[in-house]
Amino acid sequence: MAEKSKQISIWDAKIIKRATIDAFIKLNPRTMLRNPVMFVVEVGSVLTTLELVRGLIAPVAGVTNTLFELQITLWLWFTVLFANFAEAMAEGRGKAQADNLRKARTETTARRLLPNGKTEMVNAPQLRKDDVVIVVAGEFIPGDGEIIEGVASVDESAITGESAPVIREAGGDRSAVTGGTRVLSDQIKIRITSNPGETFLDRMIALVEGAERQKTPNEIALAILLAGLTIIFLLAVVTLQPFAIYSSAPQTIFVLVSLLVCLIPTTIGGLLSAIGIAGMDRLVQHNVLAMSGRAVEAAGDVNTLLLDKTGTITLGNRQATEFIPLNGIEETELADAAQLSSFADETPEGRSIIVLAKARYNLRGRELAPHEAHFIPFTAQTRMSGVNYDGREIRKGAVDAVERYIVASGGSTVPELRGIVERIAREGGTPLVVAEGRRPLGVIYLKDIVKGGMRERFNQLRQMGIKTVMITGDNPLTAATIAREAGVDDFLAEAKPEDKMALIKREQAEGKLVAMTGDGTNDAPALAQADVGVAMNTGTQAAKEAGNMVDLDSNPTKLIEVVEIGKQLLMTRGSLTTFSIANDVAKYFAIIPAMFAAAFPVLNALNIMGLRTPQSAILSAVIFNALVIIALIPLALKGVKYRPMSAASLLRRNLLLYGLGGIIVPFIGIKLIDVLIHTIGLA
């Protein structure tokens, strides 16, 4: 996954080769016991194999039919192998992704800081939690950690697939770094937060390989249902032999096992595990890691989505969008003064002012050295920045700070200035005042910038029946403005961590499933409480550990894909279960008449497919039963396509397609196989 665009094909030759080998390895009875349906098929295959060998050694005249018995035995084994192959194919894509991730793990050395202030070079695997390392430009970060000093540009493409570097700095919500990423500029001091084998990359590899995957409640419930059906049909087949003997039509072990295998839900039994693994794998294809299959399923039933505003709905930093001059002041003059006073302001807001003046008025860098310019940097104490040159004093900053400066310089504020400031505040923006000496020039309008395409994505969520709620620490006025611009359904302003928790619990108390995206440490409690907690990879370690999903692209709208994949997982499992059970109807009409038609000719009326002989009818049903698993592997791995529509419409559509289709397809398939095996002389 070094590059997102490099998707791994379902039918990649390496995956098929590995899956073929794994299909045989999975024949281990201890492994097969996890799937009761396929374990019964394997036991039946062993019984027919033993009976085949006995027939070869001591054939019984008029009973032993070696060609028929050999074909039944082989196709029963194929049924087991095809089911194992389906599961191995789903696992194979995850293993291939894991192999790509391992390439991102670099064996490197680390510059560990000693208590005496000196450093020593050690191998990265020697680092332990709470060790402090220094990483300079060009070096790889040796392990997961938090930046405790410095700021740097970091290349995270090996983890996220995004080529654009990101800024990581000490303090705040962007201090977490991941082992295997590379520092491109400057120098940072990092405190290691994980021991070897416990890094984020190690967890990613384990997750995509499916090693930690456990069955979800729905999956367990379905497995119990399938096991119950298997027991019922097993008892039915066992009690059928005394009736057959009484009717002077005793059946061989091959016929009885074939009947059992064809009547139990082998199709969904063979594909059930593959469907679950593929659901998590599809998330990996979208650069999202799910910590459990339970989270994927919950995503399919989400009712409410909570999104943190800063860095999630908005870009994360306020940006300059407009210069508003006072009467008598040219807008160009204001823009020029704002840009000059921002050269010493290293904040994102200050840089955005320089960019806006450059883009809108073509005001570019100028040579100030001859003027002996003295720059006043922005500080948290003064809340102003500025420049003094050629007798001019230009200042830019917070409203109250600049007003105090104007008064101290012998000037006074004007009502017009206060009116502009109040208007910006009402619109949810942040005003910065620009002044030259005692003369105010105007106001810079700073505002949170909503990420592109957010309104459209929220409309999609609304069509899925999902309510969106923006969470922010802003005042209600600012929150309402951003919520309206982004297109969310509701918002929670001035939210503290406990407020987020209370909102989630309130929604859950109403029987709703809640999803939340977030990136900060203050989001961690809510991410842990939510049914689906999607942490941004650019966020803090605490947020990533609290969530049950991690979005490597740090795109909060990715939840749309997560929801669709969750719905795909549920729909695929339900659709193939319907198809599997419907299949049994056709196989019933193929085998039962064939078993007893000789003793009860009236049963020929049930042979509506017109199958040639009892042996070909049974063999055709067994072959179809095996081949349908292979035919459905692509659907199990890709999932049933999700379309936004009501639950009732979805139910009708799937019953028609997979219920009725599940009855019709076997009739056609079994008949074609019957014709084919007679044509080539196999029956």
N, C-alpha and C positions, 0 to 999 in steps of 0.2 A: 504494500500500500504506500510505497514511497511516492507514487503519483496517483491521485484520485482517478485520473482518466484511464488508468491501466486496469480495466476490469478483468476478472478471471472468468473465462468461459466455462459453462457447465460441462461441456464435452472436451475440455482440455485433455490432451493425450496423457500427460503426467498424472492428472487426477484420476482418469479412468484406469490407468495401470495400477496406481496405488489402491484404488477402490476395489479392483478385482482381487488383489492379494488379500486385502482386509476382509473381503466377503468370505474367504475361506477361513481366515483366522477367527472370525466371529462365530464359526460353527461350534466353538467351545461351548459345551452345555451350560457352563456357569454364566457365560455371556448371554446365551439364548434364553435362560430362565427369566431375564428381565423383560422378555416379551412373551407372555404365556401363549398367545395365539401361534406364533412362529415356532415356539418350543414344541407344541403339540404336532406341528407339521414335521419338525425334525424327528421326533420320536416315531411318527408314522413312516417317515423315510427309512429310518433304521430298521423298522419291522419288515417293510417290504423288501429291503436289501437282504436281510437274513432269510426271508422266505424265498427270494429269488435264488440265492445260493443253494438253499436246500432243494429247490426244484431242479436246479442244474445237476446236483449230485444224485438225487433220487427222484426223477420225474414220475408223476402219477398220470397214467394213461387216461385221456379224456378230460383231465382237469388242468394239467400244466400247459400253459400257453406262453412259451418263453419270450417270443417277440412282444406280445402284449404286456407281459409282466416287466420286461426290461424297460419298455418305454414309460410305463407308469412310474417305475422306480426312478428313472432318470429325471422325469419331469417334476416329481415331488422334490427331488434334491435341487433342481433348478428353481423351484418356487422358493425354497429356503435361501438359496444363494442370491436370487434376484432381490429378495427383501433385504438381505445383508448388504447387497451392492447399493441399494437405494440409500441406506443409512450411511454407508461408507462414502458415497458420492457427496452427501450433505456435509459430512465431516471433512472430506477431502478439500473442499473449497476453503473451509476454515483453516486447515493445515497449510494450504498454499498461501493464504494470507499471513499466517504465522511465520512462514519461511521468509516472506518479504519483510516482515517486521524485524526478524532476527538480523537482517542485513543492516538495520538501523542501529543495532547495538554494537558499539565500537569498543574494542579492547584498548583502553587508553590509560594514560597516567594522570595523576592528579597532584596538584600542589597543595598539600595539606598544611594548615596553619598550626603551629605549635604554641603551647602556653607562653613560651618566652618571646613570642613575636616572630620567630624565624619560621621558615617553611621547609618541608621535606617532600621529595617526590615519592609517591607510592602508586601501586597499581590500583585502578578504580575498584576492583572487587574487594580490596582491603578496607575500603571506607566503611564506617559504621555510622549509625544514626547520631546526630549532633556534632559530627566532625565538621570543621569549617575549612573550606577550600577557596582558593583564589583562581579565577579563570580569566584569561586575557583574550583579546581578539585573535581569532583563528583556531582557538582550542575548542574541543568538545566538552560539554558539561558532563562530568563523570557520574552523576547520579541525581535522583530527584531531590529537590531542595527548595529553600526560600532564600531570596536575595536579602541580605541584611545590610549591604552597603554597596552603593553604586547604581549605575543605570547603563544598559547596553542594548544593542540591537541583536536579536537572536534569530537564527535560521531554524525553524521548526518543521521544515518540509518533510523530514524523515518520519515525523509523527502525524502531521496533519495533512500532508499532501499539498499544502499551499506554499507557493514559491516566495511570496512576499514576506520579508522578515517582520518581526514584531518587537515592540519595545518592552523590555522587562526592567523593573526598577524596585528599589527597596521601599517598603511601606505600601499601604493601600492594597488593592485587590489584584495587582499585576506583578506580584513578587514571586509567584511560583514558577519554577523551571523544571524541565523534564530531562532526565538522563538520555544521552544520545543526540541531543540538539547541540548546535554549534554557535558560539559567540562570534559575531561579525565585527563588533566595534567595542572600544573602551575596555574597562576591567570591572569585574564584579566580585563580591565576596559572598559565598553561598554557604548556608548551614544545611547539611545533608539531613533529610527527613525520613530516610528509609534504609533498612539494612539490605545487603545483597540478596537477591531472589525475591525481594518485596517491592521492587520498583514499579512504577506505573507501566513501564514497557513490559516487565515480566507478567504483570496482571493482564495486560492486553493480550499477550501471546497465549496465556492460559485460557482466557475467555474465548478468543476466536478459534482455538483448537477444540473448544467444547468440553475441555477436561472438567470444568467445574459446573457444567450444566446439570440441573436437576429438573425433574418433571414438575410441571405446574399443577395446581389443584384440578383444573379442567382436564388436563391430560391424564391425571391419575383417575379421575372419575370415568373418563372414557375407557381407560385401560381396564377398570373394574367391570364396566359394561361388556367389553369385548371378551374378557375372561369368563363372565357369567354366560354369555351366549355360547362360548366354546364348550363350557361344561354341559350346558343343556343339550347341544348337538352331539356331544360325546356320549351322553347317556342315551340319547335317541338312537344313535348308531349301534351302540352295544346291545340295546334291547331289540334291535331290528333283526339280529342274526337268529335268535330263537324263533321268531315269527317266520323267517325265511326257511329255516329247517322244517318247521311245522308245515309249511306250504310246499315242501319238497323242492325248494329252490335255494339251497344253501349257497352263500356267497363266499368268495375267496377273500383273504386278507387284503388283496390289492383293491378289490371293489369297495370293501368297507372303508378302507383308509381313504380312497379317492372320494367317496361320498362325504366323509367327515371333512376332508380338506376343502372340498368345494362348497360345503354349507357353512362352515365357520367363516367369520369375516376376515379372510386372509389378506384381502386387498388393503384395507385400512390398517390391519395389523402389521403388514409389511412396510407400510409407508408412514405410520404414525410418528416414529422417532425421527425420520428424515424431515417431516414437516416442521417439527419443533426446532431442530437444529438449523434448518434452512431459514426459519424466521429470524433467528439471531444473526445468521450469516448475512441476510439481506440488510440488516442494520449496519453491519461492518462495511458492506458495499457502499453505504451512504455515510461512512466515516463516523458512525455512532457505535459505541460499545455499550452493550447491555450487561449488567452484572448478573442477571438471571432471566430465565424464560418467563417468570412470573411478571416481570416488569413489561415485557413485550406484550403479553396478553392484556395486562391492565391498560396499556396504551390504546388498545383497540376498543376499550369501553369508556374512555375518558369523557367526562361531561363538562369539566371546568378547567381552564388553563390560566395559571397565574404567571405573569411575566414581570421580572424586575425591569424598571425603566432604564436606568443608566447602564450603558454598555450592552443592553439587550434590545430594547425598542429604539433607543437613541444611540448615537455614535459613541457616547461616553464623555465627551468634552463639549462644553458650550463653544459656539463659534460665532464670529462676527458676521452679521448678515446685512447691516445697513448703517450708514452714517447720517445722522439727523442734525443739521446745523441750526443754530439760532438765527433769528431774523438779522439780516445784514451781514451774515457770514456765508461765504461761498462753500458749497459742499466739497469742492476740491481743496480749499484751504483747510477744512476740518479733517479731510482724509490725510492730507500731508502731515498735519500736526499729530494725528493719531498714529501714523506710521512711525514718525520720528521718535515719539515718546514710547514706542513699543519695541525698539531695537534692543533695549536692555531687559525686556520682559521675556523670560524663557518659558513661561507657562504656555500650555496649548492655546489658551485664549489670546495671549499676546501674539503668538505666531500667526493665528488666524486673522488678526487685524492687519498684519503686514501683508498677508496673502490677498486679502480683500482689496486693500488700497492698490496693490500691484495689478490685480486682475481688472478692477473696475475703472481705475484712473491712470493705468500704466505708470504708476509711481514705483520706480525701481531703485535699487541701491544707489546711493550717492556718496561722494567722497567728502567726509566731514572732518578729516584730519587737519586740513589747513585752518579750519575754524576753531581748533582746540576745543572740540566738543567734549563735554563731561556728561557721561551717562549715569542716570540714577536707576539702579536695578529695582525690580519689583521685590518687595518683601512682605511677609505675612503681617509684620508690625505696621508698616506704613500704608499697605494696600494701594500703593501708587508706583508708577515708574515714570521716567521722563528723561529730558536731556536739556543741558544748558550750553548755549553757544551763541557767539556774536551778540551777547547781551540779551538773548531771548531765553526765557524759562518756560518750557512746555511740560505739562503734567497730564497724566491720564490715570484714572483709577476709580475706586468705589465712590459713590455719590457723596457720602458724608466726609470721606477723606479729602476729596478734591474741594468740596465746599469750605472745609476748614482752611485749606491751603489758600483759596481765593481771599477769604476774610483776613487771614494773616498777612496777605500781600497788600492789603488796603482796599480790596474790592468788595463786592457784595453779589449775592446770587439774585437771579431774576425769576419772577413767577413763571415765565415761559419755560425755563429749564425744569422747574419742579413739575410742570404739567406734562412735559415729555417723559420724564422719569416715571411718573405715576401711570401714564398710558402703557409704557413698556411693561411695567410690573403687572398691570391688569391683564395683559396679553400673555403672561407667563414667561416673559423674557427677563434678562438681566441688563440693567443700564450701567454704562461706564461713562463718566464725564471727562471731557477734554477741556483744558484751560491753558491759556498763555498768560503767565503772570497773574494779574488780577482780573483778566477778561475771560469769561467762559465762552467756549466756541461752539459746543454742541454735545451730542450724546452718541455713543456707540451702542448699537443694539446687539446684544449677545443672546443667543437662544440655543436650546437643545435641538439638534438636528435629527429628525426621525430617519431611520435607515430606509433606503429605497425599496419600494415594493411591499412595505409592511401592510398597508391598507388592503392590497389585493390578497395577500396571504391570510389576513384575518377574515376577509370575506369567505375564503375557502374553508376556514375553520368553522365559520358560522353555518355554512352549508352542510357541514358534517354534524351539526348540532352541538358544537362546542362553544361554550361561553368564555370570552377572553376578559381577564381582569389585569390591569396594570398596577404594579406595586411600586410606590415611590416615597421617598422621604420629603418631597417637595410639599409646599403649601397647596391647599385645595384649588386655588386659582390657577397656579402653574400646572398642576396635575390635570385639571380639566382641559386646559388648552392642548397639552401634549396628547391626552387621550382622544380628543376630538380629531386632531391632525392624524394620529396613527390609525384611528378607526376601531379602537377596542370597545367592548361592550360596557365596561365598568372600570372604576379605578379605586384604589385605596391610597389616600394621601397621608403624609406625615406618619408613615408606617414604621413602626419599630419591629424588631424580630418577633416579639410576643404578639404583635398585631397580625403578622403574617400567619403565625401558628393558629391564632384564634379563628381567622378567616377560613383556613384549610379545615380545621376541625368542625366549623359550622357547616361547611359544604358537605363534609363526609357524614355528619350527623343526619343530613337530609337524604342519605343514600347515594350520594354522587361520588364518582371517582375523580380525583383531583390530580392534575399534572402541574409541575412548576419548573421553570427554567431560571437559573441564577448563576452568578459567578463569584459572589463575595462571601467572606466569612460570615457576614451577618445573614446570608441566605441559607447557611448550612442547616439550622434547626428546621426551617420550613421544607427544605429539600428532603430531609430525613422523614418528615411527617407525611409528605405527599405520597400518593400511590405511585406516581411516576415522577421522579426527580431527575431532571436533565441538567447536569452541571456543564458549564462551559469549560473547555480545555484551557482557555486563557485565564481562568479564574484561580482562586486560591486552592491549596491542597485540601483545606477543610471542606470546601464546597464539593470537590471531586469525590472525597471519601463519603460525604453524606448522601449524595445522589445515588440512584441505582442505574443511571446511564451517564455516559460522558460523551459530549459532542466534540469531536476533534477539530471541527471547523469553527466552533464557537459561533454558530448561527442559530439564534433562538427560534427562528421560524422553521428550523429543521423538524420541529415537533409535528408538522404536517406530515412529513414522510414517515415519522415514527408512528403516528396514529394510523396511517394507511397500512403500514407493514403489520401493525398489531391486528387491524381488522382483516388483513389478508390471511394472517395466521389462523384466526378463528374461523373465517369463511372457508379456507382451504380444508381445514380439519373436518368441519361440518359437511362440506360438499362431498369430500371423498368418503366419509362415513356413510352418507346417504347413497352414494354410488355403489359402495361395497355391499351394503345390505340389499339394495335393489338387484345386484348381480345374482344373489342367491336364488331369486325367483326363477330366473332362466336356467340356472344350473340344476335346480330341482326338477324342472321339466325335462332336462336332458338325461339325468341319471336314474331317477326313480322308475320311470317306465322301462328303462333298459334292464334294471335289476329284476323286475318281476313280470315282464311281458310274457316270458315263456310259460310261467305258471298261471298267470291271469291275463289272457289275451285282451281282455277289455281295457287294460291299461294302455294299449297301443293308441287309444284315443287321446292320451296325454302327450304322445310323441308328435306334437304339433310342428316340430322342426323337420320331421321326416328324416331322422338320422338313420343311417343304413343298417347298422348292427348294434347290439348291446355293447360290444367291445369298443367300437368306434365312438359311440355316444359318450362312454365314460372317458376314453382317452381324449376326445375333443374338449370335454369340459375341463379336464385336468390341464391340458395344454393352454387353453384360454385363461385359466385361473393363474397360470404362471406368467404368461405373456402380458396380461393386463397390468401387472405390477411394473414391468419395464416400461410399458407404454405411458404410465402415469408418473414416472419419475420426473420428467421436465416440469409437469404441473405442480408436483409436490415441492420442487426446489424453487420454482419461480413464484408460485402462489396464485390463487384465483384473483383475477384483476378486480380491484375495488372500484366501485362507482358510487359517488355520493347519491344515495336515495334512501327512502324510508325502510325501516326494518321489515315491514310487511311486503313491500315490493321486492326486497332482496330475497325474502323467504320464498315468495311465489316463483321468482326467477330460478332460484337454485333447485327447488323441488321439480320444476319443469325440466331443467337442463340435466341435473344429476340424478334425480329420482326416476323420472320417465326415461331419460337417456340410459340410466343404469340398468333398466329392464330391457330396452330395445337392443342396445349394443351387444350384449352377450348372445342373444338369439341369432344375430347376424354373424358374429364372430365364430360361435360354436359350429354353425352350419357350414361356414366357409372352410373351417379346419377339417370338419368331417369329410367334405368333398375332396379336400387336398390330400388327406392321408389315404383315402381310397384310391385317388388318382395315382399316387406314387407307390401304392401297395404296402402301406404300413399297417393296414387293418383289413 
